[in-house]
Amino acid sequence: MRTALVVLLSASTGLALAAATVELAGAPAPVTLPAVVDDALGRSGVENPVTAVLLNFRAYDTLLEVAVLVIAGLIALSLGRASAVAAPALSSADMLLHALLRWFAPLMLVLAAYLVWVGGHRPGGAFQAGAVLAAAGVLMRLAGNPLPLLAARLALRAGLVLGLAAFLAVALLGAVTRGVLLAYPESLAGGIILVVEILLALSIAMVLLELFVSGPPSAGDPDSPPPGDGS
């Protein structure tokens, strides 16, 4: 009985697959996404297809990704320590680091600006630039620089949400003027994307740097206050 049931199920599955194969063989050629992107690239405001997808055609997905990142930064800020910025555990006395930072910090700032600018027509963009900026901030913090912006809680919160707020403003502007969320005017699309990317890069850098600074205290550090001591 079991053998007959297995044979029946196998035959039914085989017939279903064969019918699907025959149906697909007579179907028109599928539309490929690269071709669709290439056709609409001229209306996106940028020349790089990746940037066009992330900040125009599928900007809603990117908006949600940025929102998740900002929420993570705000949570880290609320759970962080008030004295985290000046914590001795985050400073290094390495003379090589101090010497190289004089060269690396300006170069990393220029590289971040370049990545934002080049993202419109080559690989680059806000996320890459934000990561480079955050790395520069981490090196500066490790070298003992106090980074006053991180100590000013109001300025820090504003920096964390700056990119997301700009993105939301653009989304709502498109909904009001064109009836579609995140719909850019074709003539202004390039400029809007560039401004959004600049502000996103700054916010992403702030989030990543805040996650580094608000990390848990190292074991064996008696001077580190418990989590939740900051505001």
C-alpha positions in Angstrom: 0.0 0.0 0.0 2.8 2.4 0.9 4.7 1.6 -2.2 1.6 2.3 -4.4 1.1 5.6 -2.6 4.7 6.6 -3.1 4.6 5.7 -6.8 1.3 7.7 -7.2 2.7 10.8 -5.5 5.9 10.6 -7.5 4.0 10.2 -10.8 1.8 13.2 -9.9 4.8 15.3 -9.1 6.5 14.4 -12.3 3.5 15.2 -14.4 3.1 18.6 -12.6 6.7 19.4 -13.3 6.4 18.4 -16.9 3.3 20.5 -17.4 5.1 23.5 -15.8 8.1 23.0 -18.0 5.9 22.9 -21.2 4.0 26.0 -20.1 7.3 27.9 -19.4 8.7 26.9 -22.7 5.9 28.7 -24.5 5.9 31.8 -22.3 7.5 35.1 -23.5 11.1 35.8 -22.5 11.3 37.0 -18.9 12.1 40.6 -18.2 15.6 41.0 -16.6 16.0 43.6 -13.9 19.3 45.0 -15.3 17.5 45.8 -18.5 14.7 47.6 -16.7 17.2 49.6 -14.7 19.1 50.6 -17.8 15.9 51.8 -19.5 15.0 54.0 -16.5 18.5 55.1 -15.6 18.2 58.3 -17.6 15.3 59.5 -15.5 16.9 58.6 -12.1 19.2 61.7 -11.9 22.4 59.6 -11.5 24.5 57.4 -13.8 25.4 54.6 -11.3 22.7 51.9 -11.5 23.3 50.9 -7.8 22.7 54.4 -6.6 19.7 54.7 -8.8 18.1 51.6 -7.3 19.0 52.4 -3.7 18.0 56.1 -3.6 15.4 56.3 -6.4 13.8 53.1 -7.7 13.8 51.3 -4.4 14.4 54.2 -2.1 11.7 53.0 0.3 13.9 50.0 1.2 16.9 52.2 1.9 14.7 54.5 4.0 13.7 51.6 6.2 17.3 50.4 6.5 18.4 53.9 7.6 15.6 54.0 10.1 16.7 50.7 11.7 20.3 52.0 11.9 19.2 55.2 13.5 17.0 53.3 16.0 20.0 51.2 17.0 22.1 54.4 17.5 19.4 56.0 19.7 19.1 52.8 21.8 22.9 52.7 22.2 22.8 56.4 23.3 20.1 55.8 25.8 21.9 52.7 27.3 25.3 54.2 27.1 27.4 55.8 29.9 27.6 59.5 30.4 31.4 59.3 30.8 32.0 57.0 27.9 33.5 59.8 25.8 36.3 60.3 28.3 36.7 56.7 29.4 40.4 55.9 29.7 39.8 52.4 28.3 39.1 54.0 24.9 42.4 55.9 24.7 45.7 54.6 23.5 49.1 56.0 24.2 50.6 54.4 21.0 52.9 57.0 19.5 52.6 55.4 16.1 48.8 55.9 16.1 49.2 59.6 17.1 51.8 60.1 14.4 49.8 58.4 11.6 46.5 60.0 12.6 47.9 63.4 11.5 48.1 62.0 8.0 45.1 59.5 8.0 42.4 61.8 9.4 42.6 64.4 6.6 42.9 61.7 4.0 39.9 59.9 5.4 37.8 63.0 5.4 38.7 63.7 1.7 38.0 60.0 0.9 34.6 60.2 2.5 33.7 63.4 0.5 34.9 61.7 -2.7 32.8 58.6 -2.0 29.7 60.7 -1.6 30.4 62.7 -4.7 31.4 59.8 -6.9 28.4 57.7 -5.9 26.3 59.3 -8.6 28.2 57.7 -11.4 30.6 55.2 -9.9 30.7 52.8 -6.9 30.5 54.8 -3.7 27.7 56.5 -1.8 26.5 57.4 1.7 27.1 54.1 3.5 30.7 53.8 2.3 31.4 57.4 3.1 29.7 57.1 6.6 31.8 54.1 7.4 35.0 55.9 6.5 34.0 58.9 8.6 33.2 56.7 11.5 36.6 55.0 11.2 38.3 58.3 11.3 36.3 59.2 14.4 37.3 55.9 16.0 40.9 56.5 15.3 40.7 60.1 16.7 38.9 58.7 19.8 41.6 56.0 20.3 44.2 58.7 20.0 42.7 60.5 23.0 40.7 63.3 21.2 37.6 64.1 23.2 35.2 64.6 20.2 33.0 67.3 21.9 30.1 66.6 19.6 29.7 63.2 21.2 29.6 64.8 24.7 26.8 67.2 23.7 23.8 64.9 23.9 21.4 67.3 22.0 23.8 67.8 19.2 24.5 64.0 19.1 20.8 63.2 18.9 20.4 65.8 16.1 23.3 64.3 14.2 21.9 60.8 14.5 18.5 61.6 13.0 19.7 64.3 10.5 19.9 61.9 7.5 16.7 60.1 8.3 14.8 63.4 8.8 16.0 64.6 5.4 15.1 61.4 3.8 11.6 61.5 5.3 11.2 65.1 4.2 12.0 64.2 0.6 9.6 61.3 0.8 6.7 63.4 2.1 7.5 66.2 -0.4 7.1 63.7 -3.2 3.8 62.5 -1.7 2.4 66.0 -1.5 3.6 67.3 -4.8 3.3 64.2 -7.0 1.0 61.9 -5.0 3.7 59.2 -4.7 6.0 58.6 -1.7 9.7 59.3 -2.6 8.8 60.5 -6.1 11.5 62.9 -7.3 11.0 65.6 -10.0 13.1 64.3 -12.9 15.0 67.7 -13.3 15.9 67.8 -9.6 16.5 64.1 -8.9 20.3 64.3 -9.1 20.6 67.2 -6.7 18.1 65.7 -4.2 20.0 62.4 -4.2 23.3 64.2 -3.6 21.9 66.2 -0.7 20.3 63.1 0.9 23.5 61.2 0.5 25.6 63.9 2.2 23.3 64.0 5.2 23.0 60.2 5.3 26.8 59.9 5.3 27.0 62.2 8.3 24.3 60.4 10.2 25.6 56.9 9.5 29.0 58.0 10.7 27.5 59.4 13.9 25.6 56.1 14.5 28.6 53.9 14.0 30.8 56.1 16.1 28.1 56.2 18.9 27.9 52.4 18.8 31.7 52.2 19.4 31.7 54.8 22.2 28.7 53.4 23.9 30.1 49.9 24.1 30.1 48.0 27.4 33.0 48.7 29.8 35.9 46.4 29.6 36.2 43.7 32.2 38.3 44.6 35.2 37.9 48.4 34.8 36.6 49.5 38.2 36.2 53.1 37.2 33.6 52.3 34.5 30.1 53.1 35.6 27.3 50.6 35.0 25.2 50.8 31.8 22.3 53.1 32.0 24.1 55.7 34.1 23.9 58.2 31.2 21.0 60.0 29.8 
